[in-house]
Amino acid sequence: VLPSPGGVMNLDAHLGAFGEVLELFEFGASEFVIEEKFQSTSNWKMAMDTYLESYHLPTLHATSFAHVFESNLFLLDQFGPHYRFTFPHKGLAKWIGKPEAEWPIDALPITLFLYPNTIIAVGSVSANGSGFSTHRLFPRGVGAMHANVRMYGLGGIKSDEHRAQMLANFDKVREAARDEDYAVTGESWGGLSQLPADARFLLGRHEIGVQQFHRNIAAALGEA
């Protein structure tokens, strides 16, 4: 998606080495399951921030993801403006002392960020199969946005049980995105939008994904 209608993008140039990372997942062989569109009164960049850090899990996702992922660990690889990252599972300390061959790496989800507005969240592998969701955020104004969220079976849907699992996973995504992330960022934006234009916020060391995202946006706008 380009900001100007009729624009032309050199996708290979935009992705660079990240294109090879995407090819490893063989997304082309996936099967579409479900799609939904969510609205928010948030600035789209603020909503994107929620995907790029995990500090907010204990408060905003206290009954869901906070029980699954550590909120103070963030593993990030950068490919130009694009990312590959994961929030390690709770219980990671149990891996200490075990040979790497015994690490249950399939239990770790992987998230891919395609700058500037797309998240691909690849879930852990289960007995039924695996899946992933795409989250594409689009501004409709300074304080308005919508997100197009889709769920796919990675490598196709293997069985009725696999499809049921994908739909159940989408219910969790819906609750987290619509009722928590987008709802809270929408409420927050009402207050933040009233601050002076030169107001600044401090981002912590752990929020390196958020930091770099805003640096790249500023550079693209010629403000860096």
C-alpha positions in Angstrom: 0.0 0.0 0.0 1.4 3.4 -1.0 0.4 6.8 0.3 -0.3 8.1 -3.2 -2.8 6.4 -5.6 -1.1 5.1 -8.7 2.3 4.8 -7.0 4.8 2.1 -7.9 6.8 0.1 -5.4 9.9 -2.0 -6.0 9.0 -4.7 -3.5 12.3 -6.6 -3.7 14.2 -3.3 -3.0 11.8 -2.5 -0.1 12.2 -5.9 1.5 15.9 -6.4 0.9 17.3 -9.3 2.8 14.0 -9.6 4.7 12.5 -11.2 1.6 14.6 -14.3 2.1 13.3 -14.5 5.7 9.7 -14.4 4.4 10.4 -17.1 1.8 11.4 -19.5 4.6 7.8 -19.7 5.8 6.3 -20.6 2.4 3.3 -18.3 3.0 2.1 -18.9 -0.6 1.0 -22.4 0.4 -1.3 -21.1 3.2 -5.1 -21.3 3.3 -7.3 -18.4 4.3 -9.6 -19.0 7.2 -11.3 -15.8 8.5 -11.1 -12.0 8.2 -12.4 -9.1 10.3 -12.0 -5.3 10.2 -11.6 -3.3 13.4 -12.0 0.5 13.8 -10.2 2.7 16.4 -10.0 6.3 17.3 -6.3 5.9 17.8 -3.4 7.2 15.8 -2.2 4.3 13.7 1.4 4.6 14.9 0.3 4.4 18.5 -1.7 1.2 17.8 1.3 -0.3 16.0 3.4 0.4 19.1 1.4 -2.3 21.0 2.7 -5.0 18.7 6.4 -4.0 19.2 6.8 -4.3 23.0 5.5 -6.5 25.8 5.6 -4.2 28.8 1.9 -3.7 28.6 1.0 -7.4 28.9 0.5 -7.7 32.7 -1.9 -4.8 32.7 -3.7 -4.8 29.4 -3.7 -8.5 28.8 -3.7 -9.7 32.4 -6.1 -12.6 31.8 -4.6 -13.8 28.5 -1.2 -13.2 27.1 0.3 -12.2 30.4 0.1 -15.8 31.5 1.9 -17.0 28.4 4.8 -14.5 27.7 7.5 -12.8 29.7 6.9 -9.1 29.8 10.5 -8.0 30.2 12.2 -10.1 27.5 12.3 -9.2 23.8 14.4 -11.0 21.1 14.7 -8.8 18.0 16.5 -9.2 14.6 16.4 -6.1 12.3 16.5 -6.2 8.6 16.6 -2.6 7.6 13.2 -1.2 8.8 11.7 -4.7 9.0 11.8 -7.0 12.1 11.7 -10.6 13.1 11.0 -11.0 16.9 9.5 -13.0 19.7 8.4 -12.6 23.3 9.8 -15.6 25.1 7.4 -17.9 26.9 7.2 -18.1 30.7 9.1 -21.1 31.9 12.0 -20.4 29.6 14.3 -20.9 32.5 13.5 -24.6 32.3 15.6 -24.7 29.1 18.8 -23.8 31.0 21.2 -26.7 31.1 19.4 -28.7 28.4 21.1 -29.4 25.0 19.8 -27.1 22.3 18.5 -30.2 20.5 16.0 -30.6 23.3 14.8 -27.0 23.4 11.0 -26.9 22.4 11.6 -24.2 19.8 8.3 -25.0 18.0 6.5 -23.6 21.0 7.9 -20.2 20.4 5.8 -17.9 18.2 7.5 -15.7 15.6 6.3 -12.2 14.7 7.4 -10.5 11.5 7.0 -6.8 11.0 6.9 -5.5 7.5 7.5 -1.7 7.7 5.6 0.4 7.9 2.1 -1.1 8.7 2.0 -4.9 8.6 2.4 -7.6 11.3 2.6 -11.3 10.5 2.2 -13.3 13.7 3.2 -17.0 13.2 1.8 -19.2 16.0 3.5 -22.1 17.6 3.2 -25.6 16.1 0.5 -27.8 17.6 -0.6 -31.4 16.9 -3.3 -30.1 14.6 -1.0 -27.8 12.5 0.1 -24.2 12.6 -1.3 -20.9 11.5 -0.6 -17.2 11.3 -2.5 -14.0 11.4 -1.8 -10.8 9.5 -2.6 -7.3 11.0 -2.5 -4.4 8.5 -3.1 -1.0 10.0 -4.4 1.9 7.9 -4.7 5.5 9.0 -8.1 7.2 8.2 -7.0 10.5 9.8 -4.6 11.7 12.5 -6.9 10.1 15.2 -8.6 7.4 13.3 -7.6 4.1 11.9 -8.8 0.6 10.9 -7.0 -2.7 11.0 -7.6 -5.5 8.6 -6.9 -8.8 10.5 -6.8 -12.2 8.8 -6.1 -15.8 9.9 -4.5 -18.4 7.7 -3.6 -22.1 8.1 0.1 -22.3 7.5 0.7 -24.9 4.8 -3.1 -25.3 4.4 -5.8 -26.6 6.7 -5.0 -30.1 7.7 -8.3 -31.2 9.3 -11.6 -30.0 10.8 -9.8 -29.9 14.1 -7.1 -27.6 12.7 -9.8 -25.2 11.3 -11.5 -25.2 14.7 -8.3 -24.3 16.3 -7.7 -21.4 13.9 -11.1 -20.0 14.6 -10.5 -20.3 18.4 -7.2 -18.5 18.0 -8.9 -15.8 16.0 -11.4 -15.3 18.9 -8.4 -14.6 21.2 -6.9 -12.2 18.6 -10.2 -10.4 18.3 -10.5 -9.9 22.1 -6.9 -8.7 22.4 -7.0 -6.4 19.5 -10.5 -4.9 19.4 -11.3 -5.0 23.1 -7.9 -4.2 24.6 -5.2 -2.8 22.4 -7.2 -0.7 20.0 -9.8 0.2 22.6 -7.2 1.5 25.1 -5.0 3.3 22.4 -8.2 4.9 21.1 -9.1 6.2 24.6 -5.5 7.3 25.3 -5.3 9.2 22.0 -8.1 11.6 23.1 -5.9 12.9 25.9 -2.5 12.7 24.1 -3.9 14.7 21.1 -4.4 17.6 23.5 -0.7 17.8 24.5 1.5 20.6 23.1 3.0 19.8 19.7 6.6 19.6 21.2 5.6 17.1 23.9 8.0 14.1 24.1 7.9 10.7 25.6 10.7 8.5 26.9 10.9 5.0 25.5 12.8 2.4 27.6 15.7 0.2 26.5 13.3 -2.8 26.3 11.2 -0.9 23.7 13.9 -1.0 21.0 11.3 -2.1 18.4 9.1 0.9 19.2 12.2 3.2 19.2 13.4 2.1 15.8 9.9 2.2 14.3 9.5 5.9 15.1 13.0 6.7 14.0 12.3 5.1 10.6 9.0 7.0 10.3 10.8 10.3 11.2 13.5 9.5 8.6 10.9 8.8 5.9 9.2 12.2 6.7 12.6 14.0 6.7 12.3 14.8 10.4 15.2 12.7 11.7 
